[in-house]
Amino acid sequence: MSALTFIEENKDRFLDELLELLKIPSVSADSKFSADVAKAAEFLKKKFEDLDTTVEICETEGHPIVYAEKIIDPSLPTVLVYGHYDVQPPDPLDLWDSPPFEPVIKDERIYARGSADDKGQVYMHVKAYEALLKTDTLPCNLKFMIEGEEEVGSDNLGVFVKENREKLKADVIVISDTHIISNETPSITVGLRGLSYLEVEVTGPNRDLHSGTYGGAVGNPINILCQMIASLQDENGKIAIPGFYDKVEELTSEYRDNMAEAPFDLNEFKSLLDIDEEKGEEGFSTIERTGIRPTLDVNGIWGGYTGEGAKTVLPSKAYAKISMRLVPHQVSDEITEMFTEHFKKIAPKSVNVKITPHHGGEPVVIPTDSIGYKAAERAMEETWGKTPIPTREGGSIPIVALFQKELGLDSILMGFGLQEDAIHSPNESYGLFNYFRGIETISHFYRFFADMSK
């Protein structure tokens, strides 16, 4: 039996197993879900044990890492698969059409938190491995490193990688945590933006005040915070922090022209998001704004009274969470320091400012002339019948730069998601087509990589 036949005959079971994994609320950012994060790790461990695969739960200072390996012949090439089993918080719950941890299949899509990011995508690798193993066609050694802290910055993964370079030794790293252009047009991600993520706290008076008694005489931290945030970008969408663009790579017109050849329908983009107009840095297209330009966004803002009814309060404090997406050659620590210095400088004397850095990551660009990239290209050609387009993606996977630094390996970013998957948002979903096409394509990748490495 071929691996593809095995996949076809076991589709229902492959789907049922993924649905079971999606039922586990493995939210790494919220400590009340810690037991569920551990449960998800144990679920994966059991699946590898069922495949007679060496596997262990590697404890960290935070959530555990599932490490598994199958070394069939030390002389064969080795593929290291990275993924994560933790998920984003599902809030706001009232915006979900169905409970986030009760998977629903509707219109050929799986609706559940983590369906696309990243449980559905990492589980494709587990099932491709099973298909090859059960049909005695596994062509290479495989190692799996599946963590539980990607959504909170992967801090402990960095420690694990540094302490286990020999264990993780491989010829290529493969990650499925990105998108394709569409189900008709395959693509491989060759660039990711970096990240600087901070929380700001603005304090005015030493307690909440009556807005009638004190309003107009005391600085309102919420008003002031909003003014400070508004000043961070000019009328053309450029970030107004001194030095922010000093290291930003200015790409050639030829490169930008090549980017523009990727299929993109602006009207469809606006329709999907129910917006009348796109907005961003002047002088750049939507694809360029999300792929090759840095950004600054407020991810959350709060303070004062937000309950039902009215409370005439002048708040003591106001808060915001702010993220900046970075492009090659920007350095996350430098940008964090730059932001901190500027934000404190623009604060009026009527408030005090505290800034807490959360997590960050470095931008990366992946070469397209490696054996790993060419094997991924061939694999997609095998399943789609057309050559995938290299693209840059706006998101961040902080550990990709870490892998380059610590393991000396580039990562092949062979994801199968779509923009409409709504990752990090209510009603996240993943297409059944993408799940099964991913399993098939990954099985081809292992074969092509082994053949091309000879």
LUMLUMSE-5956 format. One record per residue (C-alpha): residue number from 1; residue in one letter; x, y, z. Coordinates in steps of 0.2 Angstrom, whole numbers, plus 5000, padded with zeros to 4 digits. Layout:
SITE_num_residu_u_v_w
SITE_NUM_A_X_Y_Z .
...
//
This chain:
SITE_num_residu_u_v_w
SITE_1_M_5000_5000_5000 .
SITE_2_S_5006_5017_4996 .
SITE_3_A_5007_5032_5008 .
SITE_4_L_4993_5041_4998 .
SITE_5_T_4982_5026_4999 .
SITE_6_F_4984_5025_5017 .
SITE_7_I_4980_5043_5020 .
SITE_8_E_4964_5041_5009 .
SITE_9_E_4958_5026_5019 .
SITE_10_N_4961_5034_5036 .
SITE_11_K_4954_5051_5033 .
SITE_12_D_4940_5049_5045 .
SITE_13_R_4951_5044_5059 .
SITE_14_F_4964_5057_5055 .
SITE_15_L_4950_5070_5056 .
SITE_16_D_4943_5063_5072 .
SITE_17_E_4960_5063_5081 .
SITE_18_L_4962_5082_5076 .
SITE_19_L_4945_5086_5083 .
SITE_20_E_4950_5077_5100 .
SITE_21_L_4965_5088_5101 .
SITE_22_L_4955_5104_5097 .
SITE_23_K_4944_5100_5112 .
SITE_24_I_4958_5103_5124 .
SITE_25_P_4959_5122_5129 .
SITE_26_S_4978_5123_5129 .
SITE_27_V_4979_5142_5132 .
SITE_28_S_4997_5146_5137 .
SITE_29_A_4994_5164_5141 .
SITE_30_D_4981_5160_5155 .
SITE_31_S_4987_5150_5171 .
SITE_32_K_4970_5143_5174 .
SITE_33_F_4973_5133_5158 .
SITE_34_S_4989_5125_5164 .
SITE_35_A_4982_5108_5166 .
SITE_36_D_4975_5108_5149 .
SITE_37_V_4991_5113_5141 .
SITE_38_A_4999_5098_5149 .
SITE_39_K_4985_5087_5144 .
SITE_40_A_4988_5093_5126 .
SITE_41_A_5006_5088_5127 .
SITE_42_E_5001_5071_5134 .
SITE_43_F_4989_5068_5120 .
SITE_44_L_5003_5071_5107 .
SITE_45_K_5015_5060_5117 .
SITE_46_K_5002_5046_5117 .
SITE_47_K_5000_5047_5098 .
SITE_48_F_5019_5045_5096 .
SITE_49_E_5019_5030_5108 .
SITE_50_D_5006_5022_5097 .
SITE_51_L_5017_5023_5082 .
SITE_52_D_5032_5015_5092 .
SITE_53_T_5041_5031_5092 .
SITE_54_T_5054_5037_5105 .
SITE_55_V_5045_5052_5113 .
SITE_56_E_5047_5062_5129 .
SITE_57_I_5039_5076_5138 .
SITE_58_C_5053_5089_5141 .
SITE_59_E_5048_5100_5156 .
SITE_60_T_5053_5118_5156 .
SITE_61_E_5051_5133_5168 .
SITE_62_G_5035_5135_5159 .
SITE_63_H_5025_5123_5148 .
SITE_64_P_5032_5107_5142 .
SITE_65_I_5040_5103_5125 .
SITE_66_V_5035_5086_5117 .
SITE_67_Y_5051_5079_5108 .
SITE_68_A_5050_5063_5097 .
SITE_69_E_5061_5055_5085 .
SITE_70_K_5062_5041_5073 .
SITE_71_I_5080_5037_5067 .
SITE_72_I_5079_5023_5054 .
SITE_73_D_5097_5025_5048 .
SITE_74_P_5110_5038_5054 .
SITE_75_S_5117_5039_5036 .
SITE_76_L_5100_5046_5030 .
SITE_77_P_5096_5065_5031 .
SITE_78_T_5086_5071_5046 .
SITE_79_V_5071_5082_5046 .
SITE_80_L_5067_5092_5062 .
SITE_81_V_5048_5097_5062 .
SITE_82_Y_5044_5111_5074 .
SITE_83_G_5026_5116_5079 .
SITE_84_H_5016_5122_5094 .
SITE_85_Y_5001_5114_5103 .
SITE_86_D_4997_5130_5113 .
SITE_87_V_4983_5142_5107 .
SITE_88_Q_4978_5160_5109 .
SITE_89_P_4965_5164_5122 .
SITE_90_P_4947_5163_5114 .
SITE_91_D_4941_5180_5120 .
SITE_92_P_4929_5188_5116 .
SITE_93_L_4918_5172_5118 .
SITE_94_D_4902_5181_5114 .
SITE_95_L_4909_5184_5096 .
SITE_96_W_4910_5165_5093 .
SITE_97_D_4896_5157_5083 .
SITE_98_S_4900_5140_5092 .
SITE_99_P_4910_5137_5108 .
SITE_100_P_4929_5138_5103 .
SITE_101_F_4934_5121_5111 .
SITE_102_E_4919_5112_5104 .
SITE_103_P_4925_5109_5086 .
SITE_104_V_4911_5111_5073 .
SITE_105_I_4913_5106_5054 .
SITE_106_K_4903_5118_5043 .
SITE_107_D_4905_5122_5024 .
SITE_108_E_4920_5110_5024 .
SITE_109_R_4929_5120_5037 .
SITE_110_I_4934_5115_5055 .
SITE_111_Y_4929_5129_5067 .
SITE_112_A_4939_5129_5084 .
SITE_113_R_4952_5138_5092 .
SITE_114_G_4969_5131_5086 .
SITE_115_S_4962_5123_5071 .
SITE_116_A_4974_5133_5059 .
SITE_117_D_4986_5140_5072 .
SITE_118_D_4994_5128_5075 .
SITE_119_K_4986_5111_5080 .
SITE_120_G_4979_5107_5063 .
SITE_121_Q_4995_5111_5054 .
SITE_122_V_5007_5102_5066 .
SITE_123_Y_4996_5087_5066 .
SITE_124_M_4997_5086_5048 .
SITE_125_H_5015_5081_5050 .
SITE_126_V_5011_5068_5063 .
SITE_127_K_4999_5060_5051 .
SITE_128_A_5010_5061_5036 .
SITE_129_Y_5024_5052_5047 .
SITE_130_E_5011_5039_5052 .
SITE_131_A_5006_5036_5033 .
SITE_132_L_5025_5034_5028 .
SITE_133_L_5029_5023_5044 .
SITE_134_K_5014_5011_5042 .
SITE_135_T_5018_5008_5023 .
SITE_136_D_5037_5006_5026 .
SITE_137_T_5041_5021_5015 .
SITE_138_L_5048_5033_5027 .
SITE_139_P_5063_5039_5017 .
SITE_140_C_5072_5049_5031 .
SITE_141_N_5075_5052_5049 .
SITE_142_L_5062_5062_5058 .
SITE_143_K_5063_5073_5074 .
SITE_144_F_5048_5082_5081 .
SITE_145_M_5049_5097_5093 .
SITE_146_I_5032_5103_5098 .
SITE_147_E_5031_5117_5111 .
SITE_148_G_5017_5124_5122 .
SITE_149_E_5023_5142_5123 .
SITE_150_E_5023_5149_5105 .
SITE_151_E_5009_5161_5109 .
SITE_152_V_5018_5169_5123 .
SITE_153_G_5035_5171_5116 .
SITE_154_S_5044_5154_5116 .
SITE_155_D_5056_5160_5130 .
SITE_156_N_5059_5143_5137 .
SITE_157_L_5061_5135_5120 .
SITE_158_G_5076_5146_5117 .
SITE_159_V_5084_5138_5133 .
SITE_160_F_5079_5121_5127 .
SITE_161_V_5087_5123_5110 .
SITE_162_K_5103_5130_5117 .
SITE_163_E_5105_5115_5129 .
SITE_164_N_5100_5102_5116 .
SITE_165_R_5110_5106_5101 .
SITE_166_E_5116_5088_5098 .
SITE_167_K_5098_5081_5101 .
SITE_168_L_5091_5093_5088 .
SITE_169_K_5104_5090_5075 .
SITE_170_A_5096_5089_5058 .
SITE_171_D_5098_5094_5040 .
SITE_172_V_5083_5105_5038 .
SITE_173_I_5069_5112_5049 .
SITE_174_V_5051_5112_5043 .
SITE_175_I_5037_5123_5050 .
SITE_176_S_5019_5123_5045 .
SITE_177_D_5012_5138_5054 .
SITE_178_T_5010_5150_5039 .
SITE_179_H_4998_5153_5024 .
SITE_180_I_4996_5149_5006 .
SITE_181_I_4989_5162_4994 .
SITE_182_S_4974_5152_4990 .
SITE_183_N_4968_5134_4988 .
SITE_184_E_4971_5137_4969 .
SITE_185_T_4988_5146_4971 .
SITE_186_P_5001_5137_4982 .
SITE_187_S_5015_5147_4990 .
SITE_188_I_5029_5145_5002 .
SITE_189_T_5033_5159_5014 .
SITE_190_V_5051_5165_5013 .
SITE_191_G_5050_5180_5025 .
SITE_192_L_5043_5184_5042 .
SITE_193_R_5042_5200_5051 .
SITE_194_G_5049_5202_5069 .
SITE_195_L_5040_5208_5084 .
SITE_196_S_5042_5220_5099 .
SITE_197_Y_5028_5218_5111 .
SITE_198_L_5025_5230_5126 .
SITE_199_E_5013_5235_5139 .
SITE_200_V_5011_5253_5144 .
SITE_201_E_5004_5260_5160 .
SITE_202_V_5000_5279_5162 .
SITE_203_T_4996_5285_5180 .
SITE_204_G_4989_5302_5185 .
SITE_205_P_4981_5306_5202 .
SITE_206_N_4984_5294_5216 .
SITE_207_R_4966_5287_5216 .
SITE_208_D_4951_5288_5205 .
SITE_209_L_4942_5305_5206 .
SITE_210_H_4925_5312_5204 .
SITE_211_S_4925_5318_5186 .
SITE_212_G_4914_5333_5191 .
SITE_213_T_4924_5339_5206 .
SITE_214_Y_4941_5336_5198 .
SITE_215_G_4937_5336_5179 .
SITE_216_G_4946_5350_5169 .
SITE_217_A_4959_5352_5183 .
SITE_218_V_4968_5335_5183 .
SITE_219_G_4976_5326_5169 .
SITE_220_N_4965_5311_5163 .
SITE_221_P_4977_5296_5160 .
SITE_222_I_4965_5289_5147 .
SITE_223_N_4964_5305_5137 .
SITE_224_I_4983_5308_5138 .
SITE_225_L_4987_5289_5134 .
SITE_226_C_4976_5291_5118 .
SITE_227_Q_4985_5307_5113 .
SITE_228_M_5002_5299_5116 .
SITE_229_I_4997_5284_5105 .
SITE_230_A_4990_5295_5091 .
SITE_231_S_5006_5304_5090 .
SITE_232_L_5016_5288_5086 .
SITE_233_Q_5011_5289_5068 .
SITE_234_D_5010_5303_5056 .
SITE_235_E_4996_5307_5043 .
SITE_236_N_5005_5297_5030 .
SITE_237_G_5005_5281_5041 .
SITE_238_K_5023_5282_5045 .
SITE_239_I_5029_5278_5063 .
SITE_240_A_5035_5294_5071 .
SITE_241_I_5048_5287_5083 .
SITE_242_P_5065_5294_5080 .
SITE_243_G_5077_5281_5072 .
SITE_244_F_5063_5268_5069 .
SITE_245_Y_5067_5267_5051 .
SITE_246_D_5086_5268_5052 .
SITE_247_K_5089_5249_5048 .
SITE_248_V_5074_5246_5038 .
SITE_249_E_5079_5238_5021 .
SITE_250_E_5073_5247_5006 .
SITE_251_L_5069_5234_4993 .
SITE_252_T_5073_5237_4974 .
SITE_253_S_5059_5241_4962 .
SITE_254_E_5062_5224_4954 .
SITE_255_Y_5059_5215_4970 .
SITE_256_R_5043_5225_4973 .
SITE_257_D_5037_5222_4955 .
SITE_258_N_5040_5203_4958 .
SITE_259_M_5029_5204_4974 .
SITE_260_A_5015_5212_4964 .
SITE_261_E_5014_5197_4952 .
SITE_262_A_5006_5187_4966 .
SITE_263_P_4988_5185_4964 .
SITE_264_F_4979_5198_4975 .
SITE_265_D_4961_5205_4974 .
SITE_266_L_4960_5221_4984 .
SITE_267_N_4941_5222_4982 .
SITE_268_E_4940_5204_4989 .
SITE_269_F_4952_5209_5003 .
SITE_270_K_4940_5223_5008 .
SITE_271_S_4925_5213_5006 .
SITE_272_L_4932_5199_5017 .
SITE_273_L_4935_5211_5031 .
SITE_274_D_4919_5221_5028 .
SITE_275_I_4929_5237_5026 .
SITE_276_D_4926_5251_5013 .
SITE_277_E_4945_5256_5012 .
SITE_278_E_4962_5249_5016 .
SITE_279_K_4973_5260_5026 .
SITE_280_G_4992_5260_5029 .
SITE_281_E_5009_5268_5025 .
SITE_282_E_5008_5279_5010 .
SITE_283_G_5017_5274_4995 .
SITE_284_F_5015_5255_4997 .
SITE_285_S_5003_5242_4992 .
SITE_286_T_4993_5231_5004 .
SITE_287_I_5004_5216_5000 .
SITE_288_E_5020_5227_5004 .
SITE_289_R_5012_5234_5020 .
SITE_290_T_5009_5217_5027 .
SITE_291_G_5025_5209_5021 .
SITE_292_I_5040_5221_5019 .
SITE_293_R_5036_5236_5030 .
SITE_294_P_5036_5238_5049 .
SITE_295_T_5020_5243_5059 .
SITE_296_L_5014_5249_5076 .
SITE_297_D_4997_5244_5082 .
SITE_298_V_4988_5245_5098 .
SITE_299_N_4982_5227_5103 .
SITE_300_G_4972_5232_5118 .
SITE_301_I_4967_5248_5128 .
SITE_302_W_4958_5250_5145 .
SITE_303_G_4956_5260_5160 .
SITE_304_G_4942_5268_5171 .
SITE_305_Y_4925_5261_5172 .
SITE_306_T_4919_5249_5159 .
SITE_307_G_4904_5241_5168 .
SITE_308_E_4886_5243_5164 .
SITE_309_G_4878_5260_5166 .
SITE_310_A_4887_5276_5171 .
SITE_311_K_4900_5280_5184 .
SITE_312_T_4907_5298_5183 .
SITE_313_V_4925_5294_5187 .
SITE_314_L_4942_5302_5182 .
SITE_315_P_4953_5286_5182 .
SITE_316_S_4970_5285_5191 .
SITE_317_K_4977_5274_5178 .
SITE_318_A_4976_5269_5159 .
SITE_319_Y_4984_5254_5150 .
SITE_320_A_4988_5249_5133 .
SITE_321_K_4996_5234_5124 .
SITE_322_I_5006_5239_5109 .
SITE_323_S_5015_5228_5096 .
SITE_324_M_5027_5233_5082 .
SITE_325_R_5031_5221_5068 .
SITE_326_L_5048_5223_5062 .
SITE_327_V_5057_5219_5045 .
SITE_328_P_5075_5214_5041 .
SITE_329_H_5088_5221_5049 .
SITE_330_Q_5078_5229_5063 .
SITE_331_V_5082_5221_5080 .
SITE_332_S_5068_5219_5093 .
SITE_333_D_5078_5224_5108 .
SITE_334_E_5084_5240_5100 .
SITE_335_I_5066_5244_5094 .
SITE_336_T_5059_5241_5112 .
SITE_337_E_5072_5252_5120 .
SITE_338_M_5069_5266_5106 .
SITE_339_F_5050_5265_5109 .
SITE_340_T_5052_5266_5128 .
SITE_341_E_5063_5281_5127 .
SITE_342_H_5052_5290_5115 .
SITE_343_F_5036_5286_5124 .
SITE_344_K_5042_5292_5141 .
SITE_345_K_5049_5308_5133 .
SITE_346_I_5032_5313_5125 .
SITE_347_A_5023_5310_5142 .
SITE_348_P_5017_5327_5150 .
SITE_349_K_5022_5330_5168 .
SITE_350_S_5004_5327_5174 .
SITE_351_V_5007_5308_5172 .
SITE_352_N_5020_5295_5175 .
SITE_353_V_5023_5281_5163 .
SITE_354_K_5028_5263_5166 .
SITE_355_I_5033_5252_5151 .
SITE_356_T_5034_5233_5153 .
SITE_357_P_5042_5223_5138 .
SITE_358_H_5033_5206_5135 .
SITE_359_H_5041_5196_5121 .
SITE_360_G_5049_5199_5105 .
SITE_361_G_5057_5191_5090 .
SITE_362_E_5068_5194_5075 .
SITE_363_P_5063_5196_5057 .
SITE_364_V_5070_5182_5045 .
SITE_365_V_5072_5180_5026 .
SITE_366_I_5073_5162_5020 .
SITE_367_P_5084_5158_5004 .
SITE_368_T_5076_5149_4990 .
SITE_369_D_5090_5140_4983 .
SITE_370_S_5092_5127_4997 .
SITE_371_I_5088_5108_4995 .
SITE_372_G_5074_5111_5008 .
SITE_373_Y_5066_5124_4998 .
SITE_374_K_5067_5115_4982 .
SITE_375_A_5060_5099_4990 .
SITE_376_A_5045_5109_4997 .
SITE_377_E_5043_5117_4979 .
SITE_378_R_5043_5100_4971 .
SITE_379_A_5031_5093_4984 .
SITE_380_M_5018_5107_4981 .
SITE_381_E_5020_5105_4962 .
SITE_382_E_5016_5086_4965 .
SITE_383_T_5000_5090_4974 .
SITE_384_W_4994_5106_4965 .
SITE_385_G_5001_5103_4948 .
SITE_386_K_5009_5121_4948 .
SITE_387_T_5025_5129_4955 .
SITE_388_P_5022_5138_4972 .
SITE_389_I_5025_5157_4973 .
SITE_390_P_5038_5163_4986 .
SITE_391_T_5029_5176_4998 .
SITE_392_R_5033_5186_5013 .
SITE_393_E_5021_5185_5027 .
SITE_394_G_5017_5198_5040 .
SITE_395_G_5016_5187_5055 .
SITE_396_S_5031_5182_5067 .
SITE_397_I_5038_5166_5072 .
SITE_398_P_5051_5171_5084 .
SITE_399_I_5060_5155_5085 .
SITE_400_V_5065_5154_5066 .
SITE_401_A_5079_5167_5069 .
SITE_402_L_5084_5157_5085 .
SITE_403_F_5085_5141_5074 .
SITE_404_Q_5097_5150_5062 .
SITE_405_K_5108_5156_5076 .
SITE_406_E_5109_5141_5087 .
SITE_407_L_5107_5127_5075 .
SITE_408_G_5114_5135_5060 .
SITE_409_L_5098_5129_5050 .
SITE_410_D_5085_5139_5040 .
SITE_411_S_5067_5134_5042 .
SITE_412_I_5056_5129_5027 .
SITE_413_L_5040_5138_5031 .
SITE_414_M_5028_5126_5022 .
SITE_415_G_5011_5131_5029 .
SITE_416_F_4994_5127_5022 .
SITE_417_G_4982_5140_5030 .
SITE_418_L_4972_5154_5022 .
SITE_419_Q_4970_5172_5027 .
SITE_420_E_4951_5169_5030 .
SITE_421_D_4956_5156_5044 .
SITE_422_A_4954_5170_5056 .
SITE_423_I_4968_5165_5067 .
SITE_424_H_4969_5174_5084 .
SITE_425_S_4951_5180_5081 .
SITE_426_P_4934_5173_5085 .
SITE_427_N_4928_5159_5074 .
SITE_428_E_4945_5153_5069 .
SITE_429_S_4944_5139_5056 .
SITE_430_Y_4954_5127_5045 .
SITE_431_G_4948_5120_5029 .
SITE_432_L_4947_5101_5027 .
SITE_433_F_4955_5103_5010 .
SITE_434_N_4970_5111_5018 .
SITE_435_Y_4971_5098_5032 .
SITE_436_F_4972_5083_5020 .
SITE_437_R_4981_5092_5006 .
SITE_438_G_4994_5097_5019 .
SITE_439_I_4996_5078_5025 .
SITE_440_E_4999_5073_5007 .
SITE_441_T_5011_5087_5002 .
SITE_442_I_5021_5084_5018 .
SITE_443_S_5023_5066_5014 .
SITE_444_H_5030_5071_4997 .
SITE_445_F_5042_5083_5005 .
SITE_446_Y_5050_5070_5015 .
SITE_447_R_5052_5059_5000 .
SITE_448_F_5059_5073_4989 .
SITE_449_F_5071_5080_5002 .
SITE_450_A_5078_5063_5005 .
SITE_451_D_5081_5060_4986 .
SITE_452_M_5088_5077_4983 .
SITE_453_S_5100_5075_4998 .
SITE_454_K_5109_5060_4991 .
//
